Amino acid sequence: MNDKCVYTKTVEYSILYLYVDDMLIVETNIEVIKCTKKMLSKNFDIKDLGIANVILEIKITRILDGISLLSHIM
């Protein structure tokens, strides 16, 4: 299936991407990430896989002034 639905919710500077049972939280403040994960864990069974390297076949690379995204990884 090629139809990938990504739901986003932006609150101030936080972004939460959700695809089926995969989630990515984008935020510059680690405390906001921790708070978001804590809230979610009260309502859902979640598993924290740590810092993301890939999501939806998009490679995430941290660079000095942000992130770089590269699609169609092998």
mmCIF file as gemmi writes it, N, C-alpha and C atoms, coordinates in Angstrom:
data_model
loop_
_atom_site.group_PDB
_atom_site.id
_atom_site.type_symbol
_atom_site.label_atom_id
_atom_site.label_alt_id
_atom_site.label_comp_id
_atom_site.label_asym_id
_atom_site.label_entity_id
_atom_site.label_seq_id
_atom_site.pdbx_PDB_ins_code
_atom_site.Cartn_x
_atom_site.Cartn_y
_atom_site.Cartn_z
_atom_site.occupancy
_atom_site.B_iso_or_equiv
_atom_site.pdbx_formal_charge
_atom_site.auth_seq_id
_atom_site.auth_asym_id
_atom_site.pdbx_PDB_model_num
ATOM 1 N N . MET Axp A 1 ? 0.842 -1.175 0 1 0 ? 1 A 1
ATOM 2 C CA . MET Axp A 1 ? 0 0 0 1 0 ? 1 A 1
ATOM 3 C C . MET Axp A 1 ? 0.889 1.241 0 1 0 ? 1 A 1
ATOM 4 N N . ASN Axp A 2 ? 0.688 2.135 -0.951 1 0 ? 2 A 1
ATOM 5 C CA . ASN Axp A 2 ? 1.505 3.334 -1.067 1 0 ? 2 A 1
ATOM 6 C C . ASN Axp A 2 ? 0.912 4.534 -0.359 1 0 ? 2 A 1
ATOM 7 N N . ASP Axp A 3 ? -0.326 4.434 0.112 1 0 ? 3 A 1
ATOM 8 C CA . ASP Axp A 3 ? -0.985 5.556 0.759 1 0 ? 3 A 1
ATOM 9 C C . ASP Axp A 3 ? -0.565 5.619 2.22 1 0 ? 3 A 1
ATOM 10 N N . LYS Axp A 4 ? 0.341 6.52 2.543 1 0 ? 4 A 1
ATOM 11 C CA . LYS Axp A 4 ? 0.822 6.689 3.914 1 0 ? 4 A 1
ATOM 12 C C . LYS Axp A 4 ? 0.172 7.925 4.497 1 0 ? 4 A 1
ATOM 13 N N . CYS Axp A 5 ? -0.631 7.735 5.515 1 0 ? 5 A 1
ATOM 14 C CA . CYS Axp A 5 ? -1.302 8.857 6.175 1 0 ? 5 A 1
ATOM 15 C C . CYS Axp A 5 ? -0.5 9.252 7.395 1 0 ? 5 A 1
ATOM 16 N N . VAL Axp A 6 ? -0.117 10.486 7.455 1 0 ? 6 A 1
ATOM 17 C CA . VAL Axp A 6 ? 0.607 11.021 8.598 1 0 ? 6 A 1
ATOM 18 C C . VAL Axp A 6 ? -0.254 12.117 9.202 1 0 ? 6 A 1
ATOM 19 N N . TYR Axp A 7 ? -0.571 11.969 10.463 1 0 ? 7 A 1
ATOM 20 C CA . TYR Axp A 7 ? -1.352 12.963 11.168 1 0 ? 7 A 1
ATOM 21 C C . TYR Axp A 7 ? -0.397 13.811 11.99 1 0 ? 7 A 1
ATOM 22 N N . THR Axp A 8 ? -0.554 15.114 11.919 1 0 ? 8 A 1
ATOM 23 C CA . THR Axp A 8 ? 0.316 16 12.684 1 0 ? 8 A 1
ATOM 24 C C . THR Axp A 8 ? -0.52 16.893 13.589 1 0 ? 8 A 1
ATOM 25 N N . LYS Axp A 9 ? 0.036 17.229 14.709 1 0 ? 9 A 1
ATOM 26 C CA . LYS Axp A 9 ? -0.579 18.168 15.642 1 0 ? 9 A 1
ATOM 27 C C . LYS Axp A 9 ? 0.538 19.09 16.088 1 0 ? 9 A 1
ATOM 28 N N . THR Axp A 10 ? 0.4 20.362 15.796 1 0 ? 10 A 1
ATOM 29 C CA . THR Axp A 10 ? 1.415 21.342 16.166 1 0 ? 10 A 1
ATOM 30 C C . THR Axp A 10 ? 0.873 22.215 17.288 1 0 ? 10 A 1
ATOM 31 N N . VAL Axp A 11 ? 1.596 22.255 18.391 1 0 ? 11 A 1
ATOM 32 C CA . VAL Axp A 11 ? 1.244 23.099 19.528 1 0 ? 11 A 1
ATOM 33 C C . VAL Axp A 11 ? 2.491 23.919 19.839 1 0 ? 11 A 1
ATOM 34 N N . GLU Axp A 12 ? 2.39 25.223 19.681 1 0 ? 12 A 1
ATOM 35 C CA . GLU Axp A 12 ? 3.545 26.101 19.818 1 0 ? 12 A 1
ATOM 36 C C . GLU Axp A 12 ? 4.657 25.568 18.916 1 0 ? 12 A 1
ATOM 37 N N . TYR Axp A 13 ? 5.729 24.995 19.503 1 0 ? 13 A 1
ATOM 38 C CA . TYR Axp A 13 ? 6.817 24.49 18.674 1 0 ? 13 A 1
ATOM 39 C C . TYR Axp A 13 ? 6.894 22.976 18.666 1 0 ? 13 A 1
ATOM 40 N N . SER Axp A 14 ? 5.965 22.31 19.303 1 0 ? 14 A 1
ATOM 41 C CA . SER Axp A 14 ? 5.959 20.85 19.342 1 0 ? 14 A 1
ATOM 42 C C . SER Axp A 14 ? 5.208 20.304 18.137 1 0 ? 14 A 1
ATOM 43 N N . ILE Axp A 15 ? 5.729 19.223 17.579 1 0 ? 15 A 1
ATOM 44 C CA . ILE Axp A 15 ? 5.059 18.532 16.478 1 0 ? 15 A 1
ATOM 45 C C . ILE Axp A 15 ? 4.996 17.063 16.841 1 0 ? 15 A 1
ATOM 46 N N . LEU Axp A 16 ? 3.838 16.456 16.677 1 0 ? 16 A 1
ATOM 47 C CA . LEU Axp A 16 ? 3.657 15.041 16.939 1 0 ? 16 A 1
ATOM 48 C C . LEU Axp A 16 ? 3.175 14.401 15.644 1 0 ? 16 A 1
ATOM 49 N N . TYR Axp A 17 ? 3.982 13.479 15.097 1 0 ? 17 A 1
ATOM 50 C CA . TYR Axp A 17 ? 3.617 12.751 13.893 1 0 ? 17 A 1
ATOM 51 C C . TYR Axp A 17 ? 3.137 11.37 14.304 1 0 ? 17 A 1
ATOM 52 N N . LEU Axp A 18 ? 2.017 10.928 13.738 1 0 ? 18 A 1
ATOM 53 C CA . LEU Axp A 18 ? 1.463 9.627 14.067 1 0 ? 18 A 1
ATOM 54 C C . LEU Axp A 18 ? 1.111 8.89 12.798 1 0 ? 18 A 1
ATOM 55 N N . TYR Axp A 19 ? 1.634 7.669 12.666 1 0 ? 19 A 1
ATOM 56 C CA . TYR Axp A 19 ? 1.31 6.805 11.532 1 0 ? 19 A 1
ATOM 57 C C . TYR Axp A 19 ? 1.055 5.415 12.085 1 0 ? 19 A 1
ATOM 58 N N . VAL Axp A 20 ? -0.188 4.973 12.024 1 0 ? 20 A 1
ATOM 59 C CA . VAL Axp A 20 ? -0.64 3.688 12.551 1 0 ? 20 A 1
ATOM 60 C C . VAL Axp A 20 ? -0.209 3.551 14.013 1 0 ? 20 A 1
ATOM 61 N N . ASP Axp A 21 ? 0.882 2.824 14.286 1 0 ? 21 A 1
ATOM 62 C CA . ASP Axp A 21 ? 1.326 2.676 15.672 1 0 ? 21 A 1
ATOM 63 C C . ASP Axp A 21 ? 2.726 3.233 15.896 1 0 ? 21 A 1
ATOM 64 N N . ASP Axp A 22 ? 3.178 4.069 14.977 1 0 ? 22 A 1
ATOM 65 C CA . ASP Axp A 22 ? 4.472 4.738 15.119 1 0 ? 22 A 1
ATOM 66 C C . ASP Axp A 22 ? 4.24 6.222 15.374 1 0 ? 22 A 1
ATOM 67 N N . MET Axp A 23 ? 5.02 6.777 16.281 1 0 ? 23 A 1
ATOM 68 C CA . MET Axp A 23 ? 4.868 8.181 16.638 1 0 ? 23 A 1
ATOM 69 C C . MET Axp A 23 ? 6.235 8.835 16.72 1 0 ? 23 A 1
ATOM 70 N N . LEU Axp A 24 ? 6.312 10.082 16.3 1 0 ? 24 A 1
ATOM 71 C CA . LEU Axp A 24 ? 7.529 10.869 16.389 1 0 ? 24 A 1
ATOM 72 C C . LEU Axp A 24 ? 7.174 12.212 17.017 1 0 ? 24 A 1
ATOM 73 N N . ILE Axp A 25 ? 7.884 12.57 18.073 1 0 ? 25 A 1
ATOM 74 C CA . ILE Axp A 25 ? 7.676 13.864 18.725 1 0 ? 25 A 1
ATOM 75 C C . ILE Axp A 25 ? 8.864 14.752 18.363 1 0 ? 25 A 1
ATOM 76 N N . VAL Axp A 26 ? 8.577 15.923 17.801 1 0 ? 26 A 1
ATOM 77 C CA . VAL Axp A 26 ? 9.616 16.879 17.421 1 0 ? 26 A 1
ATOM 78 C C . VAL Axp A 26 ? 9.463 18.098 18.321 1 0 ? 26 A 1
ATOM 79 N N . GLU Axp A 27 ? 10.51 18.396 19.067 1 0 ? 27 A 1
ATOM 80 C CA . GLU Axp A 27 ? 10.463 19.491 20.036 1 0 ? 27 A 1
ATOM 81 C C . GLU Axp A 27 ? 11.891 19.86 20.406 1 0 ? 27 A 1
ATOM 82 N N . THR Axp A 28 ? 12.159 21.124 20.624 1 0 ? 28 A 1
ATOM 83 C CA . THR Axp A 28 ? 13.505 21.553 21.023 1 0 ? 28 A 1
ATOM 84 C C . THR Axp A 28 ? 13.722 21.454 22.526 1 0 ? 28 A 1
ATOM 85 N N . ASN Axp A 29 ? 12.647 21.343 23.298 1 0 ? 29 A 1
ATOM 86 C CA . ASN Axp A 29 ? 12.748 21.298 24.749 1 0 ? 29 A 1
ATOM 87 C C . ASN Axp A 29 ? 12.524 19.862 25.246 1 0 ? 29 A 1
ATOM 88 N N . ILE Axp A 30 ? 13.555 19.237 25.794 1 0 ? 30 A 1
ATOM 89 C CA . ILE Axp A 30 ? 13.469 17.848 26.245 1 0 ? 30 A 1
ATOM 90 C C . ILE Axp A 30 ? 12.42 17.675 27.333 1 0 ? 30 A 1
ATOM 91 N N . GLU Axp A 31 ? 12.203 18.689 28.168 1 0 ? 31 A 1
ATOM 92 C CA . GLU Axp A 31 ? 11.197 18.589 29.228 1 0 ? 31 A 1
ATOM 93 C C . GLU Axp A 31 ? 9.792 18.491 28.648 1 0 ? 31 A 1
ATOM 94 N N . VAL Axp A 32 ? 9.542 19.178 27.552 1 0 ? 32 A 1
ATOM 95 C CA . VAL Axp A 32 ? 8.233 19.09 26.89 1 0 ? 32 A 1
ATOM 96 C C . VAL Axp A 32 ? 8.047 17.689 26.31 1 0 ? 32 A 1
ATOM 97 N N . ILE Axp A 33 ? 9.098 17.115 25.753 1 0 ? 33 A 1
ATOM 98 C CA . ILE Axp A 33 ? 9.025 15.747 25.233 1 0 ? 33 A 1
ATOM 99 C C . ILE Axp A 33 ? 8.709 14.777 26.362 1 0 ? 33 A 1
ATOM 100 N N . LYS Axp A 34 ? 9.41 14.907 27.49 1 0 ? 34 A 1
ATOM 101 C CA . LYS Axp A 34 ? 9.165 14.025 28.634 1 0 ? 34 A 1
ATOM 102 C C . LYS Axp A 34 ? 7.725 14.147 29.127 1 0 ? 34 A 1
ATOM 103 N N . CYS Axp A 35 ? 7.231 15.362 29.207 1 0 ? 35 A 1
ATOM 104 C CA . CYS Axp A 35 ? 5.862 15.603 29.662 1 0 ? 35 A 1
ATOM 105 C C . CYS Axp A 35 ? 4.853 14.98 28.694 1 0 ? 35 A 1
ATOM 106 N N . THR Axp A 36 ? 5.093 15.119 27.407 1 0 ? 36 A 1
ATOM 107 C CA . THR Axp A 36 ? 4.214 14.545 26.395 1 0 ? 36 A 1
ATOM 108 C C . THR Axp A 36 ? 4.195 13.024 26.507 1 0 ? 36 A 1
ATOM 109 N N . LYS Axp A 37 ? 5.371 12.416 26.657 1 0 ? 37 A 1
ATOM 110 C CA . LYS Axp A 37 ? 5.451 10.961 26.793 1 0 ? 37 A 1
ATOM 111 C C . LYS Axp A 37 ? 4.747 10.485 28.061 1 0 ? 37 A 1
ATOM 112 N N . LYS Axp A 38 ? 4.892 11.24 29.136 1 0 ? 38 A 1
ATOM 113 C CA . LYS Axp A 38 ? 4.241 10.876 30.4 1 0 ? 38 A 1
ATOM 114 C C . LYS Axp A 38 ? 2.722 10.911 30.244 1 0 ? 38 A 1
ATOM 115 N N . MET Axp A 39 ? 2.213 11.958 29.608 1 0 ? 39 A 1
ATOM 116 C CA . MET Axp A 39 ? 0.774 12.076 29.381 1 0 ? 39 A 1
ATOM 117 C C . MET Axp A 39 ? 0.265 10.933 28.514 1 0 ? 39 A 1
ATOM 118 N N . LEU Axp A 40 ? 0.997 10.626 27.454 1 0 ? 40 A 1
ATOM 119 C CA . LEU Axp A 40 ? 0.578 9.547 26.559 1 0 ? 40 A 1
ATOM 120 C C . LEU Axp A 40 ? 0.601 8.188 27.258 1 0 ? 40 A 1
ATOM 121 N N . SER Axp A 41 ? 1.603 7.964 28.109 1 0 ? 41 A 1
ATOM 122 C CA . SER Axp A 41 ? 1.717 6.669 28.788 1 0 ? 41 A 1
ATOM 123 C C . SER Axp A 41 ? 0.594 6.444 29.804 1 0 ? 41 A 1
ATOM 124 N N . LYS Axp A 42 ? -0.042 7.51 30.261 1 0 ? 42 A 1
ATOM 125 C CA . LYS Axp A 42 ? -1.177 7.364 31.171 1 0 ? 42 A 1
ATOM 126 C C . LYS Axp A 42 ? -2.416 6.845 30.439 1 0 ? 42 A 1
ATOM 127 N N . ASN Axp A 43 ? -2.47 7.073 29.132 1 0 ? 43 A 1
ATOM 128 C CA . ASN Axp A 43 ? -3.647 6.706 28.348 1 0 ? 43 A 1
ATOM 129 C C . ASN Axp A 43 ? -3.421 5.557 27.37 1 0 ? 43 A 1
ATOM 130 N N . PHE Axp A 44 ? -2.162 5.258 27.059 1 0 ? 44 A 1
ATOM 131 C CA . PHE Axp A 44 ? -1.839 4.241 26.056 1 0 ? 44 A 1
ATOM 132 C C . PHE Axp A 44 ? -0.628 3.438 26.505 1 0 ? 44 A 1
ATOM 133 N N . ASP Axp A 45 ? -0.537 2.211 26.005 1 0 ? 45 A 1
ATOM 134 C CA . ASP Axp A 45 ? 0.683 1.435 26.194 1 0 ? 45 A 1
ATOM 135 C C . ASP Axp A 45 ? 1.685 1.941 25.169 1 0 ? 45 A 1
ATOM 136 N N . ILE Axp A 46 ? 2.778 2.537 25.626 1 0 ? 46 A 1
ATOM 137 C CA . ILE Axp A 46 ? 3.765 3.065 24.691 1 0 ? 46 A 1
ATOM 138 C C . ILE Axp A 46 ? 5.135 2.451 24.975 1 0 ? 46 A 1
ATOM 139 N N . LYS Axp A 47 ? 5.964 2.464 23.968 1 0 ? 47 A 1
ATOM 140 C CA . LYS Axp A 47 ? 7.333 1.975 24.076 1 0 ? 47 A 1
ATOM 141 C C . LYS Axp A 47 ? 8.235 3.056 23.493 1 0 ? 47 A 1
ATOM 142 N N . ASP Axp A 48 ? 9.134 3.579 24.303 1 0 ? 48 A 1
ATOM 143 C CA . ASP Axp A 48 ? 10.056 4.617 23.852 1 0 ? 48 A 1
ATOM 144 C C . ASP Axp A 48 ? 11.262 3.953 23.212 1 0 ? 48 A 1
ATOM 145 N N . LEU Axp A 49 ? 11.449 4.177 21.93 1 0 ? 49 A 1
ATOM 146 C CA . LEU Axp A 49 ? 12.573 3.596 21.2 1 0 ? 49 A 1
ATOM 147 C C . LEU Axp A 49 ? 13.757 4.544 21.119 1 0 ? 49 A 1
ATOM 148 N N . GLY Axp A 50 ? 13.681 5.655 21.835 1 0 ? 50 A 1
ATOM 149 C CA . GLY Axp A 50 ? 14.806 6.592 21.861 1 0 ? 50 A 1
ATOM 150 C C . GLY Axp A 50 ? 14.794 7.538 20.678 1 0 ? 50 A 1
ATOM 151 N N . ILE Axp A 51 ? 15.958 8.063 20.386 1 0 ? 51 A 1
ATOM 152 C CA . ILE Axp A 51 ? 16.103 9.039 19.307 1 0 ? 51 A 1
ATOM 153 C C . ILE Axp A 51 ? 15.886 8.361 17.965 1 0 ? 51 A 1
ATOM 154 N N . ALA Axp A 52 ? 15.03 8.957 17.146 1 0 ? 52 A 1
ATOM 155 C CA . ALA Axp A 52 ? 14.684 8.376 15.847 1 0 ? 52 A 1
ATOM 156 C C . ALA Axp A 52 ? 15.798 8.575 14.826 1 0 ? 52 A 1
ATOM 157 N N . ASN Axp A 53 ? 16.054 7.531 14.06 1 0 ? 53 A 1
ATOM 158 C CA . ASN Axp A 53 ? 16.986 7.61 12.931 1 0 ? 53 A 1
ATOM 159 C C . ASN Axp A 53 ? 16.25 7.508 11.601 1 0 ? 53 A 1
ATOM 160 N N . VAL Axp A 54 ? 15.101 6.811 11.625 1 0 ? 54 A 1
ATOM 161 C CA . VAL Axp A 54 ? 14.314 6.598 10.418 1 0 ? 54 A 1
ATOM 162 C C . VAL Axp A 54 ? 12.843 6.585 10.798 1 0 ? 54 A 1
ATOM 163 N N . ILE Axp A 55 ? 11.999 7.197 9.964 1 0 ? 55 A 1
ATOM 164 C CA . ILE Axp A 55 ? 10.551 7.067 10.101 1 0 ? 55 A 1
ATOM 165 C C . ILE Axp A 55 ? 9.939 7.139 8.713 1 0 ? 55 A 1
ATOM 166 N N . LEU Axp A 56 ? 9.037 6.197 8.419 1 0 ? 56 A 1
ATOM 167 C CA . LEU Axp A 56 ? 8.384 6.117 7.113 1 0 ? 56 A 1
ATOM 168 C C . LEU Axp A 56 ? 9.385 6.14 5.963 1 0 ? 56 A 1
ATOM 169 N N . GLU Axp A 57 ? 10.456 5.375 6.107 1 0 ? 57 A 1
ATOM 170 C CA . GLU Axp A 57 ? 11.518 5.265 5.109 1 0 ? 57 A 1
ATOM 171 C C . GLU Axp A 57 ? 12.23 6.591 4.839 1 0 ? 57 A 1
ATOM 172 N N . ILE Axp A 58 ? 12.194 7.498 5.807 1 0 ? 58 A 1
ATOM 173 C CA . ILE Axp A 58 ? 12.918 8.766 5.704 1 0 ? 58 A 1
ATOM 174 C C . ILE Axp A 58 ? 14.024 8.748 6.746 1 0 ? 58 A 1
ATOM 175 N N . LYS Axp A 59 ? 15.276 8.897 6.3 1 0 ? 59 A 1
ATOM 176 C CA . LYS Axp A 59 ? 16.417 8.901 7.205 1 0 ? 59 A 1
ATOM 177 C C . LYS Axp A 59 ? 16.552 10.284 7.825 1 0 ? 59 A 1
ATOM 178 N N . ILE Axp A 60 ? 16.689 10.3 9.154 1 0 ? 60 A 1
ATOM 179 C CA . ILE Axp A 60 ? 16.827 11.543 9.909 1 0 ? 60 A 1
ATOM 180 C C . ILE Axp A 60 ? 18.279 11.669 10.366 1 0 ? 60 A 1
ATOM 181 N N . THR Axp A 61 ? 18.926 12.757 9.98 1 0 ? 61 A 1
ATOM 182 C CA . THR Axp A 61 ? 20.301 13.01 10.376 1 0 ? 61 A 1
ATOM 183 C C . THR Axp A 61 ? 20.359 14.344 11.099 1 0 ? 61 A 1
ATOM 184 N N . ARG Axp A 62 ? 20.971 14.351 12.27 1 0 ? 62 A 1
ATOM 185 C CA . ARG Axp A 62 ? 21.134 15.593 13.006 1 0 ? 62 A 1
ATOM 186 C C . ARG Axp A 62 ? 22.341 16.347 12.473 1 0 ? 62 A 1
ATOM 187 N N . ILE Axp A 63 ? 22.141 17.621 12.168 1 0 ? 63 A 1
ATOM 188 C CA . ILE Axp A 63 ? 23.22 18.478 11.704 1 0 ? 63 A 1
ATOM 189 C C . ILE Axp A 63 ? 23.33 19.668 12.657 1 0 ? 63 A 1
ATOM 190 N N . LEU Axp A 64 ? 24.355 20.447 12.511 1 0 ? 64 A 1
ATOM 191 C CA . LEU Axp A 64 ? 24.645 21.537 13.45 1 0 ? 64 A 1
ATOM 192 C C . LEU Axp A 64 ? 23.46 22.467 13.689 1 0 ? 64 A 1
ATOM 193 N N . ASP Axp A 65 ? 22.765 22.851 12.629 1 0 ? 65 A 1
ATOM 194 C CA . ASP Axp A 65 ? 21.689 23.837 12.781 1 0 ? 65 A 1
ATOM 195 C C . ASP Axp A 65 ? 20.287 23.246 12.594 1 0 ? 65 A 1
ATOM 196 N N . GLY Axp A 66 ? 20.142 21.924 12.799 1 0 ? 66 A 1
ATOM 197 C CA . GLY Axp A 66 ? 18.811 21.326 12.666 1 0 ? 66 A 1
ATOM 198 C C . GLY Axp A 66 ? 18.882 19.851 12.322 1 0 ? 66 A 1
ATOM 199 N N . ILE Axp A 67 ? 18.027 19.442 11.39 1 0 ? 67 A 1
ATOM 200 C CA . ILE Axp A 67 ? 18.017 18.054 10.934 1 0 ? 67 A 1
ATOM 201 C C . ILE Axp A 67 ? 17.997 18.02 9.42 1 0 ? 67 A 1
ATOM 202 N N . SER Axp A 68 ? 18.441 16.903 8.876 1 0 ? 68 A 1
ATOM 203 C CA . SER Axp A 68 ? 18.402 16.666 7.45 1 0 ? 68 A 1
ATOM 204 C C . SER Axp A 68 ? 17.552 15.42 7.219 1 0 ? 68 A 1
ATOM 205 N N . LEU Axp A 69 ? 16.663 15.462 6.225 1 0 ? 69 A 1
ATOM 206 C CA . LEU Axp A 69 ? 15.79 14.34 5.91 1 0 ? 69 A 1
ATOM 207 C C . LEU Axp A 69 ? 16.125 13.825 4.518 1 0 ? 69 A 1
ATOM 208 N N . LEU Axp A 70 ? 16.304 12.508 4.412 1 0 ? 70 A 1
ATOM 209 C CA . LEU Axp A 70 ? 16.617 11.887 3.129 1 0 ? 70 A 1
ATOM 210 C C . LEU Axp A 70 ? 15.648 10.749 2.905 1 0 ? 70 A 1
ATOM 211 N N . SER Axp A 71 ? 14.842 10.844 1.848 1 0 ? 71 A 1
ATOM 212 C CA . SER Axp A 71 ? 13.849 9.804 1.584 1 0 ? 71 A 1
ATOM 213 C C . SER Axp A 71 ? 14.428 8.705 0.692 1 0 ? 71 A 1
ATOM 214 N N . HIS Axp A 72 ? 13.694 7.614 0.592 1 0 ? 72 A 1
ATOM 215 C CA . HIS Axp A 72 ? 14.044 6.449 -0.22 1 0 ? 72 A 1
ATOM 216 C C . HIS Axp A 72 ? 15.375 5.843 0.196 1 0 ? 72 A 1
ATOM 217 N N . ILE Axp A 73 ? 15.497 5.554 1.489 1 0 ? 73 A 1
ATOM 218 C CA . ILE Axp A 73 ? 16.726 4.926 1.96 1 0 ? 73 A 1
ATOM 219 C C . ILE Axp A 73 ? 16.77 3.484 1.498 1 0 ? 73 A 1
ATOM 220 N N . MET Axp A 74 ? 17.952 2.946 1.419 1 0 ? 74 A 1
ATOM 221 C CA . MET Axp A 74 ? 18.123 1.556 1.002 1 0 ? 74 A 1
ATOM 222 C C . MET Axp A 74 ? 18.347 0.68 2.207 1 0 ? 74 A 1
